[in-house]
Amino acid sequence: MTARTTPWVSVLLSAIASVSWAFLAMTGTAALGLHLLGADTAGSLGPMTAAVVAMAAGGRVRPSGDVAVFGMDSAGTQGAVGVMPLGVALVGALLLVWVFLRSLRKAGTVVSAGELAARVIAVAVFFTAVLGGLAWAGQDTIAIDGASLGAPQAGGILDKLPGIGDIGGGGLSDGLQGLIKSKTSVGFHVDTVPTLLRGLVWVLLVLLIALLASRRTPLPPGWQGVHRVVRPAVSALCGVLVLAVVAGFAAAGYAAVTGDEPGRIMGAALLGAPNGVWLALPLGLFVQWKGVATGELAKVLPDPLDRLLSNGVKEPITLGRLAELDDRVWLLPVAVALMMLTAGALTATRTPLGTGSRAGYAGRCALRLGVASAVALPLLVWLTGVSVNANLSVFGFDAVGAGIELHGSVPPALLLGAAWGAGAGGVGALLALATGAAGRQAAPLALGPAPGSTSGDSARTYPVIAYEPGPYVPSPAYHPEEAGPNPYKQPADPAGSAGNDSPHATQTMAGAPLPPPLPRRSRGGGRTDKWPDPPGEPPPPPGAPRRQ
């Protein structure tokens, strides 16, 4: 059988479609979130949206400006925003992999390594190119007219700027008239080169996770172990992580309905709900964090985290310290443990049973989910890390002299992820075995190739189930019983066939005449001939009475 050539037209079209849909969804989510937060009242929504999308792909935004008239030098007007809005990133990643995997499934039950590499490279190149355009567009300058600030008043906006001091004596009061007559500007821009490099890593990581988690997507020949060993655990873990984000959105929706500022709550949820949820998951598994928050940015942290970090000193963040401020924090490890147990049960239902013992099956599930969790938990710690140091008004909120730093410990996250994953995988497998659900949702690709077929056969056009053992595919489970009646194996009756001119009396190769055909019936239920009813066949049901 000849090898399948790479369909370059399909490769390019699928790459363009997947990247286009991903960026369209990311742009819409970022714009809606910024609008609900009221950021468009401080500057142009277009450049801010481009900057947020670039940040969602791993980019960094730097605010800058000329605010010497405020009593601050140029060194004090620099900063960096190194937080990834995972709400925008998750929407783009889901649409990107959905279109990418759908196009890949059309290749058959297997795909060549060359075609898979071509599809991944095409998506990565096109994604990086579009990201470069967003990095160029993600810069803006906001002009500030000093006259619009008005005359100095006690308790006015100038009094609220940290570091300026009392208007009435020294500092700003000496040059107040010059400020009112002057014009200045602040702005932000995206670091292009770091953003492109981080974006390339982002898209490759997203595609890798998608290939490891999609249980019905073909892989190159020889990768059968990925279907059977890796994909059940990775797909289960990814499923519960997305489900946790959905629960976070539901909580945000309830808070928006019952709160005083529904728009700002939903805007923050659109941009950063996964940030909060995926930060809470490692914390619920007892991974220690360290953080500090200063200025106005401390108010964006959820309670009681904002109270813990509001003193401006770098503090260790543990469940015990948070529980001292709010006893409800102890519900977090319970919820996370149930989530991990759900992942273990899903892993067991998607893992083929095999021929080993029950204990061996539970051990395999525990090992596979443990390895997957040991990789996923440090990844969540890295993604949800926050580093913001801004000395200007950026994206609609005053961040003069403000900053946030949140970083988790990666080595403990790896060890705790392995321990929690192994425990949840083992217990979930035992529960699945006890209920009879073990292996029931195993994907056809994880069950292995059909008998008599090769793993490199990519010319199949039917679903995989058509090639599995069944009535039309010979196998030990489907064959005629040796002792069963078979008219074609019985010897012919010479007395019955002699002198019979019926074509049905013709001897077959097995020596038996063909049986007479069954009576034909019309569509209305009546007969079209006068053949008697075959033995054992019930009479036809009566038709509906006709109207006279």
N, C-alpha and C positions, 0 to 999 in steps of 0.2 A: 504494500500500500504506500502510495507516495505521500511525502510529508506535506502538511498544510502550509502554504505560503502565508506570509504576514499580510493581512488586508490593510494596507496603509491608509486607504481612504476611510475605512471604519475606525482605525486608530486615531486619526486626526480629528474626525468629526466627533467621536466620543470624548476626546480630550477637551475640545472646544466647548461641547455641551456641558460636561461636568464642571469645568472651571467657571463657565459663565453663570450657571445656576447657583453655584456656591457663592460667588461674589455678589450676585444679585440678592440672595437671601441675607448675606452678611451686611450689605449696604442698607437694605430695608430695616433690618433689626437695629443696627446702630443709629440710623436716623430717627426711628421711632423712639428709641430709648432716650436719646439726647433731647428730643423735642419734649417728651414727658417730664424730663428732669428740668426743663426750662433753660437748657444751655444755649438755644438759639437766640435768646434775648441778649446775650453778651457778645455774640459774634456770628459769623456766617456759618450756617449749618453744613454746607457742602464740604469745606476743608476740614471741619471738625469730624464729620462722618468718615472722610477718607483717612484721617489720622487714627480714629478708633478702629477701623477695619485693619489698618496696618498693624496696630497694636495687638489685635486679635490673632494675627499670624505670627506674633513674636517680635514685632518691631518696637522701637523705642522713640518716644516723643520728648523733645527738649524745648521748654519754654525759654524765651529770651525777650529782651526789650531794652528800651532806653528810658529808665525811670530815675535818672539822677536828680530830677527836681523833687523827688519824694524824699531826698536825704539818704538814698542808698546808692552805693557805687555799682559799677558794672558787674563785679564779682558776685554781688548779692542778688543779681537778677537772673542767675543761671540755675538750672535744676534739671531733673530728669524724671520722667514718668515711666516706670518699668513694671507696670501691672498689665496682665493679659485679661481683657474682658472675655471670659470663657463663655458667656451667653452668646456673644456674636460668633466666637470660634466654633462652638458646638453646632450651631445651626448651619454654618458653612461646611463643616466636616461631614455632617449627616447627609446633606444634599450632594456633596462631592462624591462620597463613596457610593451613594445610592445609584447615581447615574453611571459611575465607573463600573460597578459590579454588574449592573444590568447589561451593559455592553459586553462585558467579559463572559457572561454566561452563554452568549450566543455562539461561542467558539466550540461548544460541545462538552463532553464529559471531561476532557483534558485539553490543555492548551500548551503550546510549545514554550520553552523558556525564552526564545527570541521574541515571540509575540508578546508575552507578558512583560518583558523588559521594555519593549517598544512602547507599550501602553503606559507604563509607569513613567518613563522618561518624557513622553509627550505631555502628560498631565503636569509633571513637575516643571517643565520648561515654560509651558503656557501660563501656569499659575505664577511663576516667578516674574514673567513679563508683565502680567496685569498688576501684580503687587508693586512693581517698579513704577508704574503709572500712578498708583495710589500714593506711593511715597512722595512723588513729585507734586501731586495735588494736595497732599496733607500738610500744608503750611499756610499760615494766615497771619496777618497783622491787624490788630485791633487798635484803632486810633482813639485816644482819650483827649477830649477837649477840656482844658483846665477850667474854662469859663462855665462849663456845665456843672461843675462841682458846687458852684454858688459861693456865697459869702461864708466866712468862717462862723460856725455856730457851735456852741457847746453841745457835746454829744452827737455831733454830725458824723458823716461818713469818714472824715479824716481822723477823727478821734479813735475810730475802730481799727485803724491800720496798726498792727503790732510794730514796735520798734521806732515809731515816730515821736512819741512822747507828748507832753502837754503842749497844746497849741499856744497857751498863754505865755510861755517863757522859753526862749531859745529854740534852737533846732529849726523846725519848720516855720515858726512864726516870723522869723527874720526875712524869709523869702516868699511869704504867702502871696503878696501881690504879683510877684513874678510867676508863680504857679498858675494863678487865675488867668494870666494873659498868655500862658504858654500852651503848647500842644506836644504831646508825647505819644508813644505807642508801645504796646506789648504784643507779643506774638508767640508762635510755636512752630516747630518744623520737625519733620520725621528724619531720623538718621538713615540715609538711603542704603549705604553698604551693609551695616549691621542688620537692617530690616530685610534685605534680600537674602542674606545668608541664613538668618533665622527662619524666614519664610520657606526657603528650600528645605531646611530640616523639618519644619512643621508639616509640609505636604507629604514628604517621604514617610514621616512617622505615621501620619493619618492613613496613608495607603497601606503601610505594613500592618497596622492594627486591623484595618478592614479585611485584608487577605487572611489574617490569622483568625478572625472572628466569623467570617461568612462561611457557613457550613455547606452551602449549595453552590459555591463558586468553584470552577475548575482550576486545577493547578497543573504544573508540568509533570510529565511522567517521572515516576520514582519518588514523588512526594506524598505517597499514600499515607505515610505515618502522620503527616500534618492533619489529614482528615480525621484520623482515628484518635490521635493522642493530644494534639494541641487545640484544635478548634472547639471541642465541647466545653473545655474549661474557660477559654478566652471569650467565647460567645456568651456563656453564662455570666461571667464577671462584667462584661460590657453591658449586658442587659440590665443588671441590677444597678449599675452606676447611672445609666440613663433614667431608670425608674426613680432613683433617688432625686435626680434633678427635677423630674416631673412632680414629685412630692414637694420639692422646694418651691416650684412655681405655684402649686396649689396653696401652700402656706402664704405665699406673697399675695395671691389673689384674695384670700380671706382677710389678710391685714389691710389690703387696699379697700375692701368693702367696709370694714369696720373702723378704719383709720381716718385721720383728718386730711391727709394729702394722698389721695389714691393715685394721682398721676405720677408723683415722684416715686412712690413705692413701686409701681409697675415699671416705671422707667429704669429704676435701679435693678429690678428683677430681670428685665430683659438683658441688661448688660452684664450683671454679675451674679445671678442666682447660682450657676454652677461653681463660682468661686467660693461662695459661702458653704455650699453643700459639700463640695469636695475638700474643703479645708476642715470641715467637721468630721469627715469620715476617718482620716488618720488620727485626729484628736480623740475620737471615740474608741480607737484601737490602742490608745495610750502612747501615741507618738508625741514626744515633747517638742514644743515650738518655743521660739524666742521672738520677742517683738518690742517695738516702741512706737508711740504715736504722739505727735506734737501738733499744736495749732488746730486750725479748723478741720483738718483732715481726720482728726481723732473722732469726729462726730459721725463719720460714715461707717464706722465699725459697728457690728451688732452688739447688743447688750448680752452678757456683762463684759464682753471683751473690751469695749471702749472704757469702762470704768477701771479695768485692770491696768490698761496701758496709758491712761490719761496723765500720769505723773511725769511723763517725759523721760523716764529711765528704762533702759532695756531690761525687760522682765522675762523670766521663764513662764511659759503658758502651759499649764497642766490642768487635768480635770479637777484635781483637788483644789487648786487655787481658784478656779472659776466657780466651783461648788460653794466656796465660802461666800461668794457674792450672790449666788442663786442656786438653791438646792435642786432645781429642775434639771440642772446639767447632768445629773446622774442618769437621766433617762436616755442620754445620748449613747453610751456604750451598749445599753440594752437594744436600742434600735439598730445600731450597727451590727451587733451580733446576729440579730434576726436577718438582716440583709445578707450577711456572709453565709448563714445557714441556707437561705434561699438559693444563693449561688451554688452551694454544694449540692443541693437537691437537683437543680437544673443540670449541673454537670453530670450527675449520675443518670438522669433520664436521657441524656444525649450521648452517653458513652456506650458503645456496643458491649454486650455482656461477655462475649468470648467463651472460652472453654475452661477457665480457671475456677477456683473456689470462690465462695462469697467473700471470705476474708481477703483474698487476693484482689478481687474486684474493688472492694472498699479501699484497699491500700493504693491501688492505681489511681482511683479518683482523688484520694487525699494528696498523693504526690503531685498530680497534674495541677490541681487547683492551688496547691501550695506554691509551686513554681510561678504560676500566673500571678498570684497575689504578691509574691516577692518582687516581681517586676512592676506591677501596677501601683503599689502603694508608694514607692519612691518617686514614680512618675507623677502621681497626684501631688506629692509634696513639692516637687519642682514646679509644676504648673501653677499651683496656688500661692507660690511665694510672691510677696509684694515688696516693691521698692519704689517709693515715691518721695522725691525731694524737690519741691516746687516753691519758688519764691514769687510767683505771680498769680494772677487770676486766670486759670486755665479751665476750659470746658464748663464755664458757667458758675464756678464757685471760687471764693476767695481763698487762695492758698499761700498767702504771703507768710513766710517763716514757718511753713508747715511741712510735715513729712510723716511717712508710715514705713515701717520695715517689719515684715513678718517672714520668718524662715524656719522651716522644720528641719529636723535632724534626719539625714538620709540613711545612715547605717542602721539605726534602730528601726526605721521604717521598713527596711529590707528584711530584718530578722522577724519583726512582729508580723509583717505581711506573710512570710512563709509559715509561721506558727499558726496564725489565724486561718489561713487558707487550708493548711493540712487538716486542722481540726474540723473545720466546716465541711471540707470535702469528704472526710471519713464518715462523719455523722450523717451528712446528707445522703451518702451512698447506702448506709445501713437503713435509713428511712425509706429510700426508694426500693431497696430489696424487700423490705417488710411489706410494703404496699403493692408490690408487683409492678411498679412503674419504671424499674431500672432498664435502661436501653430502649424503651418504647418510642422515644422521639429521636433515635439515632438517624442521622441523615443517610440517604442512599450511598453517598460517596464515602462515608465512614465504614460501610459494611463490606467494602472491597468490590473488585470487578466481578462480573457474572462469569459462570463457568464457561470455559472455552474461549474467553475474550482476553485481549491483551490490554494493559494499562495505557498503551500508546495509541489505541484506536480512537481517533478523533473524528471519524467520518460518520458517527452515529447521528441520527436525526430524531430519534424517538426519546422520550424520557428514560431515565436510567432504570425505572421499574420494569420497563418492557424487556430488558435484558437480564432480569433476575430470574431465578428458578421459578417455574410455573407450568401450567398445562401445555404451553407451546414451546418451552425450553426444556429439553430432556435433563433430568437430574434424578438422584436417588429418591427424592421426595415425591416426584411425579412420574409414575410409570404405570401401565396397566397391570393389574394383578394377574399372576400366572394362572391361578385357578379360576379366574373369572370367565363368564361366558363371552365368547367372541365368535360371531357367526362366520367370520372369514377364516377361522382356523378349523372349523368343523368340516369333515369330509362330505362330499356331495352325495345326495340320495339318487342312485340310478333310476329307481322306480318312479320317483316323483318327477324327475326331469325328462324321462323318455316321452316322446310324442308331444311335448309342450312347445308350441311355436312362439310363446311369449318371449319378448326380448329379455325379460327378467329371469328367464331360465338359462341364460348364457352362463357358462362356467367361468368363474373368476380364476385368477392365478392361484388362489388358495384352494380352489376346488369347490366352492359353494356358490349357489346362485345368488343374484342380487335380490334383496327384499323388494316387494312391490312398493311403489311410491304411496305416500300418505295422501288422502283426499285433499284437493285444493278447495279453499274457501274464498268466497268473494269478500270484498270490504264490508259489505253490509251484514255479514254473518251467514248468508245462504250458501248452498253448495253449487258448484259448477259442474258436477258429474254425479254419477250414481254409484260410486264406490261405497261399499259398506264401511261403517265405522271400524277402525282398527280395534283389536281386542284391548280392553282396558282403558280406552280413551273415553272420558265422560262426554255426554252430549253438550253441544254449544249452549251457552246461556241465552235465555230469551231476550230478544231485543226490546227496545222501548215501544210501547203501544203507539201506533200511528193515529194522528188526529183525522177524524172523518170530515 
